[in-house]
Amino acid sequence: MSGIVAVLATGGRVLDARELVALRASVRMHSRMQAEQWNDKLVAFASSLRTVDTLDRPDPSLAVDSSFNLACIFEGQLHNAAELRADLRGVSNDLTDSDLAIQAYARWGETFVSRLRGDFALIVWDLRAKRLLCARDPIGIKALYLYRSANSFVVASNLAFLLRLYDRAMPVNAKAVAAYLSGDPLTTDTFYEGVVKLPASTTLVVSAKDGDHRTFKHWSVSDIKPIRYSRSEDYAEHFRNIFSDAIRCRLGGARRAGLLLSGGLDSSSIACVASRILSTESLSAPALLTFSATSDHSKPDEDGDIFDETLYIREVVSAYEMDARFFRYEDFLDEDEFVAPRERALPLPPGMGVYKKMLRSASDADVTIMLSGIGGDEILGASSDIYLLRYAELLLSGEALELMEDLKHAHKYYSWTEVAGLFWRYGCWPLITPLFGRWSTDAHRQSRALSASQRQIYIEVSSGELAGYGLEAFNLMFREVGIEARYPYLDTRLVEFCLAVPSAELSRHYQTKLLLRRAMAGILPEKVRLRVGKASATSLTHTWLSETIRPTVEALLARPTFSQGIDWDLIRKLFAEYCRGNMAHGSCIAKAIGLELWHRANSRGGARNGFR
């Protein structure tokens, strides 16, 4: 697995040889790639090579510049490297991202991170000032975990690296477990007591003298300026240009690029644009390789959908002659997941076998970069909460006719009594209460200048379950097979654009993702571009847990080994209801099972895995 890690000696002491040995061992144990290390008396850096090609250059994640007395380790990708070189004037075109970070720090000081655009986590050591600077990208694609003891400070992008530094166990954080089960985001908490996450778009500065630290935001949604055009076509063209560049950037450095293609609008749009880029701009690059889960399962899910996206997937892959691989979802719902759970730093819910199989297949096919449509629902305002908050905006702006049109469209799906309830909850209530004006979280404070619906978009992107845990879990699975995951929809420029345009360009009259649909005209097959809804694997997982392996699950729930933060009597009660067809608490049940499997696997590994 790739990653970066730093150990800082604080309180007037210096690093000893044992710490350097432990640091190297920690990285080597979890990395199939070469580990690089650098240190002086106060700080030690270690990094593993990135999964992307480096064109026979030295490790691009580690850079040291003795003329500035600076060292940097960097994980991820800068998307505005050319602009930085121009602003820095006279720097070589051969500089790696970590070299550029050093040059930028030397020129602009600790505020330099605000000039960076990309998906990254970085750590800079300033020898003259005796301080360590750590920062994450604006959206939080790459993680940074922090651990502080009496005389040291540790920061790592890979949680496994940090945990392996210590022979003693780290107690489980019961508060984080409870939040995870309830669906609350783990914005700063982790599953380990004493280990926290640096929030996205945040810079942390730590002094070696006394361990004193401070943080500040290097990116704020309040700085986004509204974008207004006279025609919807202009918004669509602008979006298409940014979207294409977001994909183009994320294809860089790949021996071969892959895509998790679900058949939905988001991933299908990436597939078509990426294929056009590869065929017209990179003549020597192999065609995009897609990986899709399908099923012949005929039992509908809660929404009445059947998990079979084959028709839509074939529309996309045939349009651009993509190299497509299909996996039958239920073939990988395997009871072995319960018999031999894998030891890892984070818990994963059961039923992820199909993704593991796809990623192993991708790795065998020499795929080093995997694109994903994750984030599309969030930034394009597809959730019902985001859409319905338009009622408050329309009331506030006095657009009565437009509001009546929206309510009429709502009546196609709800009774008039239910429509009235939605209007009160999402239209009137936000305006007559201080609900959206006095939140205590940073995400709510930053987003006050946005409209009600776009405020909700930002909150979901910056502090929702995806940002709070989902990306960490996905990145963990990719890392395990040596692949780097990249998310075009979470490009900072794309997020900023979707927060700057009128909400009516995103969704209107119960039609969602209007901006993407308009932008993909002539690029995406019409059957996919105009489709409504999307099937999910919910009913397959439900059938597997409640019928196929129900005795195995009941045996696991009967004698759990994990006690911190879980009410197992309640989980057993919810599972009994789940087996009778009540799927309302399916996510909570799956997470609880995943936590138990995680605890059993890691406990077998001994104290060094974080458990007693």
N, C-alpha and C positions, 0 to 999 in steps of 0.2 A: 504494500500500500504506500502511496505517496504521502508527503506531508512535510511540515517544518516544525521545529521545536527549539526553544531557547531557555537556558537556565541563567538567571542573574543572581549573583551573590550580593546580599544587602547587609547593612549594619556594620560596615567597615571590615568585613572578612573577605577572603579571596577563595576562589574555587579550589577544591582539592582533587587529586588524581582519581579518586573513586567516583566522583560525580561525572568526570569526563568519560570514564569507562562505562558507567551506567547509561549515560546518554547515547553513546554509540551502540550499545547493546540493545537499547530500547528501540531505536530506529531499525536496526538490522533485523530484529526479531519479527517485525511486522512489515518489512519491505522486501519485495522480490527484486528491487533495483538497487544499484550502487548507492551507498550512503556516504554523504560528504560531511565533514566536520571542520569547524574553525573555532578558535577560542583565544581569549587573552586572559588576564588574571581575574577579571570580574564577570565575564559573560562567555557562554559557550553556545554555539549554533550547531544544529545538525539538520540535514535535509536529505530527502531521497529524490532521485531524478523524476521529472515529470513523465507522465505516460505518453506525451506527444513526442514527435521527432525533434531532435536538437541539432540536426545537420552537422554532426561531429564536433560541435562546440562544447566547451566545459559546461558543467551543470548550470543551467540558466537560473536556478532558484537561489544560488549563493553568489554574492559579490562582495569584494573587499577593496576599498580605495584608501591606501595609506596617505595620499596627499590630503585627503579630507578627514582622516581618522574616523572613517565610517565603514560599517559593515551592514549588509542587508540580506535577509532571506525572504523569498517571495514565492507564494503559491498562487497559481491562477494565470490570468491573461489580461494584459493591458490592451484596450481597443483604440486608444488614442496615442499610440506610441509615436506616430509620424508627427502629430501636432506637438507633442512634448519636445521632440528633437528640434522642431522649428523654433519653439519658444526658448529652448535652452541655447540655441545658436552655437554651431561649431562642434557639437558632439558627434561621435561616429555613428554611422548607420548600423554598425555591427553590435551596438550595445544591447544587452539582454534587458528584460523587464526589471530585474533587480539592479542592474547598472543604472538604468534610467531613474529608478527610485532614489538611488544615492545622489545622482546629479541634481534631481529635483529638490531633495532635502537640503543639499548644500546651497542651492540658489534661493529657495523660498522659506527655509526653516520648517518647523513642525506643521505649518498649515499647508504644506505641499500636497497632502493627500486629497485636498479639495480639487486639485487639478487633474487627478487621475480618473479615468473612466475604464471600467472593465469589471471582471469578476475576480476578486483577489483577497488574499490575506497577506499581510507583510509585517516584518519586524525589523527595525533599524536600531543599531547600537551606535551611539555618539560617544566616542572615547573621550573627547575633550570635555563635554558637559557631564559625562558619567551618567547618562540616562538612556533608558530603553523606550522606544516608541513602537506601539503596536496598533494596527488599524485593519478594519474590514471594509469591503466594498459597500456602496449605498444600499443595495437590496439584501445583502447578507448571504450571497451564494456560498462563499467560503467561510468556515467557522474558525474562531479562535477561542480556545479554552484556557482559563486562567486558574492557577493554584498558588497560594501564598502561604509560606511557613514563617517561622520566627526569623530566619536569616536567609531566605531565598525566595525567588519569584520565578515561576515556571509558566510559559505560554506555549501552546501547541495548536496546530490546525487539525491534528489527528488525535482524538481522545485516547486511542490505544497507546500512542507514544508517551503521553503524560502518565497514564496509569502504570505503565511498565517501569517507570523511573524509581518506583518505591516498592520495597519488599513487604511493607505493611499493607493491610487492607484499608480501603476507604469505605466508610459506612455509607449505606444507601440513604438517599435523601427522600424521606417519606412525603415531604411536602410536594416535591416534584412528581412523585408517583401519583399522588392524588390529583394533581393538576392534569397530568397526562391522561388519566382515566376519564376525567370529566370533560376533556376536550379543550381545556385552557392552554394557551400557548406557553411554552417553556422559553421565554424570551431571554432570560439570564440564568435561570436555574438549570442544573443538570441532574442526572440520577445519582450523583455522588456528592456527599457532604463536603463542602470546602472547595469544590470545583465549580466555577461559574463560566458563563459565556460572555464575551464582549459583545454588546449589542451591535447590530448592523449600523453602518454609516457613522461609526464612532472611532475616535482616536484616543488611545490611552498612553500616558507618559509616566514612567516609573523611575524614580531616583535610586541609584545604587547606594547612595550615602545612608539613607534611612528607610528605604522602601516606600517612601511617601509617593502617592500617585494622584493623578487628576485625569479627567476625561472631558472631551468636548466633541460636538457634532461637526463633521466636515461636509455634510450634505443635508439639506433641509427641504422638505416639500413646500415650505412656505415661500421659498425663493422661485417657485415655478410661476411663470407668467402665462396668462390665458392666451390661447391661440384662437383667432376668429377669421374664418373665410366666408365668402359670400355663397359658396356652393359646396354641397356634400362631396362632390367629385374631387375638390381640392384637398379636403381632409383625407380622402381615400388615397390619393396620390402621395401625399406627404407620409402617411402611415406606411404605404408600400415601400417607399424608399428607405425609411428607417428599418423596417422589418427585413428587407433584403440585406441591408448592411449588417444587421444583427446576426443573421444567419451566415453571411460571408465571413465575418470575423471569427465565428465559432467553428468554421471548417478548417481554419489555419492550423498547420502542424500535424495533421492527421495522416497516418499511413493509409488508413481507410476510414471513412466516416460511416456511422450507422445511425439509425433512427428507430425509436420505439413508435411504431405506427399503429394507432388504435382504430383508425377509420373515422374518427371524429373530425370536426372542422379544424381544430388547432393543429394537431400533428399532421393532418393531410396537407394543410397549407405550407408547413415547413418542408414536407416531402417534395412538393412541386417546385417551390422556390429554390431549394437546395439542389435539386436535379438540374434546373435551368442554369444555375451558377456553375455547377461542376461540368456541364456539357459545353458551356460557352466561354468560361473564363479559365478553366483548368483542364486543358485537353489531355494531359497525361494522367489525371486523377481517375481512379476507378469509380464506377457508378455507385450511387448511394445504395447501401445494403439495409433493407428494412426488416424489422422483427415484429411480428404481430401475434397476439393471442386470439384464437377463435374457439368456437364450441358448437356442438350439435345439441346442446342442452335445450330442451323445449319448455322448461318450466319458467314462466315469466317472473320478473322481479317485482318489487313493490309498486313500480310505476307501470307495470304491464308489459315491459320490454323484455325481449329475449336476447341473451348475449350471443349475438351472431352478427359481426360487423364485416363478414367476408365480402359481401357484395360491394360495400363502399371501399374497402381496402383494395379490391381488384380494380375498381374504377381508377384509383389513383396510380397504382403501380403499372397498369397497362398504358396509361396516358403518357408515361415517361420512360417506359421499359426499364423499370427499376428491378434490381435483384432482390426478390422478396423471399423471406422465410416465415413459415407459419408454424405455430405451436398450438396444440390442442390444450386448452386451459385445464380441463379436468384431469388430464393425464399426469399433472404435476401437483395435484392436491394429494399429498402423500403422507401416510401415517408415520413414515420414518422421521418426519419433522418432529414428532413427539417422542420417538424412541431415542433418537440421537441428535438432540438440538446442538447447534454450533455455538462455540464460545465466541463471543464478540462484545465490543464495548457498549453497544446500544441494543435494546430489545426491538424485535420486529414482530408484528402480529403474524399468526399462522396463515398459510395460504399464499405465501410469496414464492412458492417453488417455481412457478412458471417464469417469473422474472429472473430468478437465478439461472434457470436453464437457458433462457434467451441470452443472458449476459455471458455465460460460459461459451455458448455457440458463437457469439460475437467476438470474444477474445480469441477463439480458435481460428476465426476467419481474419485475424490480424486487424480488427477494428480497434482503434485507439481513442476515438472520439465518438460519443453517443449523444445525439441530439434528442430532446424530449419536448413535448408540448406542455409540460407543467408550467403553470402560471398564466396560461391563456384565459381560463375562466375568471381569474382574479382581475387582471388588468383590463379585460374587455367588459367587465361589469355583468357577468352572466348569472350571478347568484340572485335569488329572488329578493333578498334584503337590499342589495344594491339597486336593483331595478325599481322596486316599490318606493324607495326613498325619493324618486322623482316626483311623487305626489307633493311632498313638502316644497320642492323647488318650484313646481308649477303654481302652487298656492301663493308662495312668496312673490313670484313674478307677475301674478295676476293673469296667467294664461288659462282662463276658465275653459275655453273651447278645447284646447289641447288636453286639459285634465279630463274633461268629459269623454273625449275620444279614448283615452287610456282606460277609464273606468268601464266603458262599453266593451273594450277588448278583454278586460278582466272578467266580465260577466260570461264570456265564452267558457271560462274554466271554473268559475265560482258562482254561487247563488248571490242575489243582490244583498242578502243579509251579510254574507261573508265579505262581499266587496265593501260594504259599509264599514265592517270591522277593519279591513285592510286600510281604508282611507283614514280612519281615525288613528290607527297605530302608526302608519307611515307618513300621513299627510299632516294631520292636526297636532298630534302629540309632540313631534320634534320642534314645532313652532311655539307651543304654549308652555313648554317646560325648558329648563336650562340643560336638557339632556346632552346636547351637542356642544355646550359651551364651557363646561366646568369639569372635564375629565381630568384625572390625575396622571394618567400615563403620558409618556412622551409622544406616542403616536397620535393621541387625541389632541394634545396641545399643538403639535406641529400642523395639524390638518385643518385648523379652524378657518383658514382663508378659502378652503375648497367648498363646493356645493355639498349638500347632504349625501348624495349618492356617491360622489367622487371621494368624499371623506371616508366613506365605508370601503371603497376600493383600496385606498391607501392603508387603512387599518388592517384589512385582510392581507395585503401584500407584506406589510412591515411587521405585523405582530399577530397574524393569524396562525392557525395550526400548521400551515405549510412552512412559514418562516420559522415558527417556534419549534418544530421537530421534523416535519416532513422532508425538507431538503437534507437534513443530517442523515436520515434513514436511507434515502435514495443514494446519496453520495457514498455512504458506507457500502452498500451493495455493489456499486460500480467499482469502488476502490479494491474490493476483495478480488476482483478479476483483472485489475490493472487497466481499467478504462476510465477516462475522464468524462463525467457528465456535463453537458452544457445546455442551457435553457434560454433560447432566443427571446421568449416572451418576457423574461425577467431582465432584459437589457435595460440599463438605466435610462437610456434615451427613449426607449419605447414606453416605459412606465411614465416618464415625465410627459410624453406627448398625450397619452391617454388621460392623464390628470389635467391637461391643459385645454382639451377640446370640450365643447358643450356636451353634456351628458346625453342629449338627444341623438348625437352622432354614434353613440355606443349602443343604445337600445331605445326602442320607441314602439308603442302600441303592442307590447308583448312580443316583439321581435328582438332577439338578442344578437350581439356580436355584429351589428350592422356595419361597423367600420371595417372589420376584417372581410366580411362578405363582399362589400363594394371593392375593396382593394384587390381581392382575388379574382375578380371578373376577368375571364379570358386566360386565367392561369390554372385555376382549380376546376376539375370537372363539375358541370352544373348540378348533377345529381348529389354531389357532396356539398357544394357551395350553398345550396338552397335547402339542405336537409334541416329538420327540426328534431331536437332531442337526441339522445345517445343512450344506447344500452349499457348496462353495467354488469359486473360479475357478482353482484350482491347475492342473487339467488343461487348461484353455483356454490359460493362459499357457505351459504346458509345450509344448503342440502348436504354438503360435505360434513360440516360440523354437527348438524342436528340429526342426521340420519346415518351417513356412511360410517363415521368414526365416533358416533355418540358415546359408546361405552368407553372408548379411550379418553375422551374429554371428561366424562363423568369421573373416571378413576383419577385423573389428574387433579380435578377440582376437589375431590374428596379428601386428598392428603397433600395440600400445598406446602411447599417449603418456604415460600416467600410471604413475609408477614407485614412488612413496612408499607403502610399507606393503603392497604386493600382490605375491604370487608368481604371476606370469602363467603360468609353466609348470604350476603346480598347477591354476590356473583352467582352462587349456586341457584338462588331463587330466580334471578334473571335468566339464567340458562334454561331452567325448566320452562319458563314462559316462551323463551326463544324456540325451544323444540316444539312448542305447541303452535308456532307460527307467528308469534309476536316478535318482529325483527327490530323493534324500536331501539333496543339497547345492544344491537349486534356489534357496533364498533367498540363499546366499552368491554363487552365480553371477550372479543378478539384481543384487545389490548391486555386484558388481565391474563389471558392464556399466554400471550407473548412474554409478559413479565415473568411468569412462572417458569417457562421454558428457558428464558435468559438466565434466571437465577440458578436453575439446576445445572445448566451447562457451565456457567462461570464458577459455581461453587466446587465443581469437580476439578477445576483448574488450580485451586488453592488460593491463598490469601492475596497473591500478587494480581489477581484479576478483579479486585475491588470488593470482595466479600469475605466475611469471616468464616 
